[in-house]
Amino acid sequence: MELKIINQDFSICKVEDLSLIDYSDEFCFISKSDEELSLVCSTNLVPANAIECNNGWKAFRIQGILDFSLIGILSRVSTLLAENKIGIFAVSTYNTDYILTKKEDFDSSIKVLERNGYIVKK
């Protein structure tokens, strides 16, 4: 399986509403539930109406379009990282999955995955 490093810094936020989100951001993940409105975005584009914000995240994505019949892809990655005491924040889209780790764990996470047969493109 091939992974692609995304060369930018990310922040994970809770926002008041969608009004100040910069949708020109190349990566912008929005999640809404009955309890919160969350945003993952480039750190330099965190909106002013962020209620809470956690900075210092790096990301990679699983390359290609993942068929819905594929089972265990995210589970395998998260298990390998958890076994190495690396926490993640995962975002799934229609096509694929994105995995975020804290900056200080990012290089270690890539090494763990490469040792376990993943091909990492920079």
C-alpha positions, 0 to 999 in steps of 0.5 A: 500500500502506498502513502503520500506525505502532505507537506504542510501543518494542520490544526484541528478546531472546533468552530462556532459556525462555517462563516469564516472557513477559508474554502480555498484551503487545499485541505479542509475537512468539516464534520458536524454533529448534534454536539459540535462543528469540527474543522481540520485545516491548514494551520495558517488558515485557522478561522477567527471564530475557532472556539478551541484549536489544537495545532501541530499536526502533520498528515499523510493519505492512503494513495488511490481510491479505496473501494468500499468493499476493502476492509481493515485498511485504516485499522491496520495503520492505526494498530501499527501506530498504536502499538508504537504509542503514536496517536492519530486523528483520522479523516475519511473521505469518499475516496480515501483516508487521511491520517494525522499525527502530532508533528513530534511523532510524524517521522516515527510514524512514517518509519513504523509504516515503512518497516511494515511494508508501506511505500511512502511518497514524499 
